[in-house]
Amino acid sequence: MLVRRLAIVGLLAAVSVPAVPSPVLAHGAPMTPISRNAACAGNGTERGAAACKAALKATGGFLGAYDNLRLAGVNGDDRGRVPDGKLCSGGIETYRGLDLARDDFPATEVKSGQRLAVSYRGTIPHQGSFRIFLTRSGYSPEKKLTWDDLGAKPIADIKDPPLRDGAYRMRVTLPERTGRHLLYVVWETSSTPDTYYSCSDLIFPAEVKAPVKAPPPSTAVATPKKAVPTKATTEPSAAPATAQKTELAAAEKAESPEAAEDGMVTFGHWLVVGALATAALVAAGAGVSRLRRRREP
């Protein structure tokens, strides 16, 4: 009876325990390109980076083992089990520092169109499928990662890649991107109930704007413009205009019949005066001659 009660208590306790990483069955994490958990978590290779220190502080000074970020019993329902903003941690509290929205996590420089080599360390090898996503164009590291940032489909879905030198070796072709992005890798093992999650920071070259080309120099010969006379050179002043009008009026008057008649009258007048003067002189001379004859004896 006592044994039955203990068994019931044990079952109830197991049911009430929240979802945590399952016991050691399979482990792994991306080493190339370096993932946040491989860089910052327990036994990480770059824990001295500023972002890794911030991630450690955000989890109260403790981050789980770098190769143990996994959930059990997901069965392909990643979007249902891992909430937005918690994709890098898989929704696991002991890894929540990996969800920080920062642009200084250890990263790998890549290029669009590159056949990126992915090396996923399998510390405990198992078969399974890898779904590899890349954030969309326009993604900003200033906000936490969401499923919408990854799009509907992965850029690669690889089943049972070869295991060489302790790592699963794969290659994926990177689409066109610029700036900072995240490579999100989901490893769903087929021989265990576990699914692993990881974020790897990538840096694509920044967009380079083409320089604005100056227009070629013109070969056309410039035609000199005709000088436009100013008003001062085309319009005579008021004074010369008045003088011209006066001269013109005088000329017209001189040529008019009235002016000719006036001239004839004036000339005739002077002829009469001259004749009278001449007659007076003649008469005077005659008078003087008679007077002289009278005085002679």
C-alpha positions in Angstrom: 0.0 0.0 0.0 2.8 2.4 0.9 4.6 1.6 -2.3 1.5 2.4 -4.4 1.1 5.7 -2.6 4.8 6.6 -3.3 4.3 5.7 -7.0 1.3 7.9 -7.3 3.1 10.8 -5.7 6.0 10.3 -8.0 3.7 10.4 -11.1 2.0 13.6 -9.9 5.4 15.2 -9.3 6.6 14.3 -12.8 3.4 15.7 -14.4 3.7 19.0 -12.4 7.3 19.6 -13.4 7.5 22.3 -16.2 9.1 21.7 -19.5 12.9 21.7 -19.1 15.7 20.2 -21.1 15.5 16.4 -21.1 18.2 14.1 -19.7 21.3 13.5 -21.7 20.2 11.9 -25.0 21.7 14.1 -27.7 23.6 17.4 -27.7 24.9 19.9 -30.1 25.2 23.5 -31.3 26.4 25.4 -34.4 30.1 26.3 -34.1 30.3 27.8 -37.7 28.9 30.3 -38.1 29.2 30.8 -34.3 25.9 30.6 -32.5 25.0 32.7 -29.4 24.9 29.7 -27.2 28.2 28.4 -28.5 29.8 31.8 -27.9 28.1 32.9 -24.6 26.6 30.0 -22.7 28.4 27.6 -20.4 31.8 26.5 -21.9 31.2 29.1 -24.6 34.2 30.3 -26.7 33.6 34.1 -26.4 32.1 34.7 -23.0 34.2 37.9 -22.6 32.3 39.7 -25.3 30.2 42.6 -24.1 27.0 41.0 -25.4 27.8 37.7 -23.8 28.4 39.5 -20.4 25.0 41.2 -20.8 23.4 37.8 -21.6 24.9 36.3 -18.5 23.8 39.2 -16.4 20.2 38.9 -17.7 20.0 35.3 -16.5 21.2 36.1 -13.0 24.8 35.1 -13.7 24.1 31.7 -15.1 23.7 30.4 -18.6 23.0 26.7 -19.4 25.5 24.5 -21.2 26.2 25.7 -24.8 25.1 22.3 -26.3 22.0 21.7 -24.3 19.5 24.3 -25.5 16.6 21.9 -26.4 13.0 21.1 -25.8 11.4 17.7 -25.7 8.2 16.5 -27.5 8.0 19.4 -29.9 7.2 17.1 -32.9 7.7 19.9 -35.5 5.4 22.4 -33.8 8.2 24.9 -33.3 6.0 28.0 -33.7 3.5 26.6 -31.2 6.2 25.8 -28.6 8.6 28.7 -28.9 7.1 32.1 -28.4 8.0 35.3 -30.4 10.9 37.2 -28.8 12.3 33.9 -27.3 13.5 32.1 -30.3 17.2 32.3 -29.5 16.6 30.8 -26.0 14.0 28.3 -27.2 11.7 29.7 -24.5 14.0 28.2 -21.8 14.6 30.6 -18.9 18.2 29.6 -18.2 19.0 30.9 -21.7 16.9 34.0 -21.9 19.9 36.3 -22.0 20.5 35.0 -25.6 17.2 36.8 -26.7 18.6 40.3 -26.0 18.1 42.7 -28.9 21.7 43.7 -29.5 24.0 44.2 -32.5 27.2 43.2 -30.9 26.9 39.5 -30.3 29.9 37.6 -31.8 29.1 37.4 -35.6 30.4 35.9 -38.9 30.9 38.0 -42.0 29.3 36.6 -45.1 28.1 37.7 -48.6 24.9 37.3 -50.6 25.0 34.3 -52.8 27.7 32.6 -50.7 27.6 28.8 -50.2 27.9 29.1 -46.4 29.5 26.2 -44.6 27.6 25.2 -41.5 29.4 23.1 -38.9 27.0 21.8 -36.2 28.9 20.1 -33.4 27.2 16.9 -32.3 28.6 16.1 -28.8 26.2 13.2 -28.7 25.4 12.2 -32.3 22.0 11.3 -33.5 20.1 11.3 -36.8 17.6 14.1 -37.6 16.7 17.0 -39.8 18.0 20.5 -39.8 15.7 23.4 -40.8 17.8 26.6 -41.4 16.1 30.0 -41.6 17.5 33.5 -42.4 15.9 36.7 -41.3 14.1 38.7 -44.0 15.3 41.8 -45.7 14.7 44.8 -43.4 15.3 42.8 -40.2 16.5 45.0 -37.3 18.7 43.6 -34.5 17.2 46.4 -32.3 14.2 44.2 -31.6 13.9 40.6 -30.4 13.5 37.9 -33.1 10.0 36.7 -34.1 8.8 34.0 -36.4 7.6 36.6 -38.8 11.2 37.8 -39.1 12.1 34.4 -40.5 9.3 34.0 -43.1 7.2 30.9 -43.8 9.9 28.6 -45.2 13.5 27.8 -44.3 16.2 28.5 -46.8 17.4 24.9 -46.4 15.9 21.6 -45.0 18.6 19.0 -44.7 18.0 15.5 -43.4 20.8 13.4 -41.9 23.8 15.3 -43.0 27.2 13.5 -42.7 29.0 13.6 -39.4 32.7 14.3 -39.8 35.2 15.1 -37.1 32.5 15.4 -34.5 30.3 17.9 -36.5 27.4 17.7 -39.0 28.7 19.4 -42.2 26.3 21.3 -44.4 26.2 24.1 -46.9 23.4 26.6 -47.6 23.2 29.3 -50.2 22.6 32.7 -48.7 20.0 35.0 -50.5 20.4 38.7 -51.1 20.8 40.6 -47.8 22.6 43.7 -46.4 23.6 44.5 -42.9 23.1 42.4 -39.8 20.9 39.2 -39.8 20.3 36.0 -37.9 20.7 32.4 -39.1 18.2 30.4 -37.1 18.9 26.6 -36.9 16.4 24.1 -35.7 17.7 20.5 -35.2 14.8 18.0 -34.8 16.4 14.7 -33.9 14.6 11.5 -35.1 16.1 9.1 -32.6 15.2 11.2 -29.6 12.2 13.4 -28.6 14.4 16.5 -28.5 14.6 19.6 -30.8 17.5 22.1 -30.5 17.4 25.8 -31.3 20.1 28.4 -32.0 20.8 31.9 -33.3 23.9 32.7 -35.3 24.7 36.4 -36.0 25.7 37.2 -39.6 27.0 40.4 -41.1 26.4 41.1 -44.8 28.1 44.0 -46.5 26.2 47.3 -46.1 24.3 48.5 -49.1 26.5 50.7 -51.3 24.7 53.4 -53.2 26.0 54.1 -56.7 27.6 57.5 -57.1 25.7 60.0 -59.1 27.5 60.5 -62.4 27.9 64.0 -63.7 26.5 64.6 -67.2 29.1 64.6 -70.0 30.4 68.0 -71.2 28.4 69.4 -74.0 30.1 69.5 -77.5 27.7 72.0 -79.0 29.2 75.4 -80.0 27.6 78.2 -78.2 25.9 80.7 -80.5 26.5 84.3 -79.2 23.4 86.1 -78.5 22.6 89.3 -80.4 22.9 92.4 -78.3 19.6 93.9 -77.5 19.7 97.7 -77.8 18.8 99.4 -74.6 16.0 101.9 -74.4 18.6 104.7 -74.2 20.1 103.8 -77.6 16.8 103.1 -79.4 14.7 105.9 -78.2 15.8 109.6 -78.7 15.6 111.8 -75.8 12.8 114.4 -75.4 15.0 117.4 -76.2 16.3 116.3 -79.6 12.8 115.2 -80.5 11.5 118.7 -79.7 14.3 120.4 -81.7 13.6 118.1 -84.7 9.9 118.9 -84.5 10.7 122.7 -84.4 13.0 122.5 -87.4 10.5 120.4 -89.3 7.7 123.0 -88.5 9.9 125.8 -89.7 10.8 124.0 -92.9 7.1 123.2 -93.5 6.2 126.9 -93.0 8.9 128.0 -95.4 7.6 125.7 -98.0 3.9 126.6 -97.5 2.1 129.0 -100.0 1.4 131.5 -97.2 5.1 131.8 -96.4 5.9 132.4 -100.1 3.2 135.1 -100.3 4.5 136.8 -97.1 8.0 136.8 -98.6 6.8 138.5 -101.8 4.9 141.2 -99.9 7.9 141.9 -97.9 10.2 142.2 -101.0 7.7 144.5 -102.7 7.6 146.7 -99.7 11.3 147.2 -99.7 11.2 147.9 -103.5 8.7 150.8 -102.9 10.7 152.2 -100.0 13.8 152.1 -102.2 12.1 153.8 -105.0 10.8 156.6 -102.8 14.2 157.1 -101.3 15.7 157.3 -104.7 13.1 159.8 -105.9 13.7 161.9 -102.8 17.4 162.0 -103.5 16.9 162.9 -107.1 14.5 165.7 -106.1 16.8 167.0 -103.5 19.7 167.0 -106.0 17.5 168.9 -108.5 16.6 171.5 -105.8 20.3 172.1 -105.0 21.2 172.5 -108.6 18.5 175.2 -109.1 19.6 177.0 -106.0 23.2 177.2 -107.3 22.1 178.6 -110.7 20.1 181.4 -109.0 23.2 182.5 -107.0 25.5 182.7 -110.0 25.7 186.2 -111.5 
